[in-house]
Amino acid sequence: MQIQLQVKHVPLERTSLTVDKLIDDVYRIANTPSQRSRREFWRRFYAFQEPGRIPVTVGHSRWMYSEQLGIDLVHMFQNAEVHLQSTLRMAKAQREWFRDDGLVGATFGSWNIVDHINAEISLYFGPPFDTSMFGVEPVFAKSKDPVNGKPILKTPDDLDTLQYPDFYRSGMMPLAHEFYEYITKRVRGKLEVTFPRFIMGSWGIAWALRGLQNLLIDTYRRPDFVHKLMSFITESRIRWEKERASFLGTSTHHPHVDSDEVDCGVISPKIYREFILPYERRLADFYGGEIFYYHSCGNLTPILDSVLSIPGLKRIEISPWTDLRKAAELLRGKKIIMQKRMRQIPRDEGEIKRTMDMTLREADGCIMELDTVDEPVEASQRWVDVTESLIRSLGRSACD
């Protein structure tokens, strides 16, 4: 199914001068000594050559930038020039706002920073990019990130009507190709641009296709259907990745599994181990025995041991809803990076220091990075200053 997003053609004279200057500005920022040094640090860090260092980053969702910069997120997905302009404005603002260890373009913080070691622009259309290829309509709003529309599998039999996604025609793929081609040419070789990834886990797509309540009931009443659905989605991703590799002439590096829907506040450990983990392992096998990054903002505490059994796992988010002490017990001494996400940052600097001192003590012996997202700009920078100072006192700063 191809998504029809009404495209607006904005007169180029309105935006071209601004975009040309933004391209030059982001190019200049990317080539400062500090950014070059940080890119080299992240290369070493993700190769486990600097395990004692603790990088600190800040990111925002697009809706936060929309609020701060007055960007219309519907318009951003209707016109490639506007998409580029908005992306560059976000990239420049983030580097101006935060004195952290981030890289230019990594506006979501460390979530996608690996894509920005070699590229300043990494096209990302949000979770609906993946689900749209299966027929779920994306929903756009001026000041909110795109979200999934209504589930399309009303009955289990509807699965038989789905076809494997077409790399060129399904869902938002035509938009991805149009924007990638236009933006790559538009930046005139000054900035590197990466084609969108397929990142959503199979369970998240199953949720979007079937709906949460139906899917949970299916695990009890129709387990064979759930396995058939999960297998179809996983095979679809594998086929898509092969097409992407053929299109770009290179295979996917540092593969992600974005699994916010894997949350033990919603699913049981039994559901995870029976219906989800086998397909995550299958993806790892396809990627050559590696899942570089496992992302979930949910509670992974009861299933952490199982998640960590995914072959070749290199990096995992430990959200505020996952027990840090248990995570540290399981990760201590292993070559797996703990991405510890901090939320609800205290206003008081003394309280921030106490919170971060306790966090560092509980995670002692783990390879870790620290980040926060979607907190107010001033609170985020206050957190960076206090946390960087604490880490520097321990001799573990990424910048030293």
Order of alpha helices (4+ residues) and beta strands (2+ residues): alpha-alpha-beta-alpha-alpha-alpha-beta-alpha-beta-beta-alpha-beta-alpha-alpha-alpha-beta-alpha-beta-alpha-beta-alpha-beta-alpha-beta-alpha
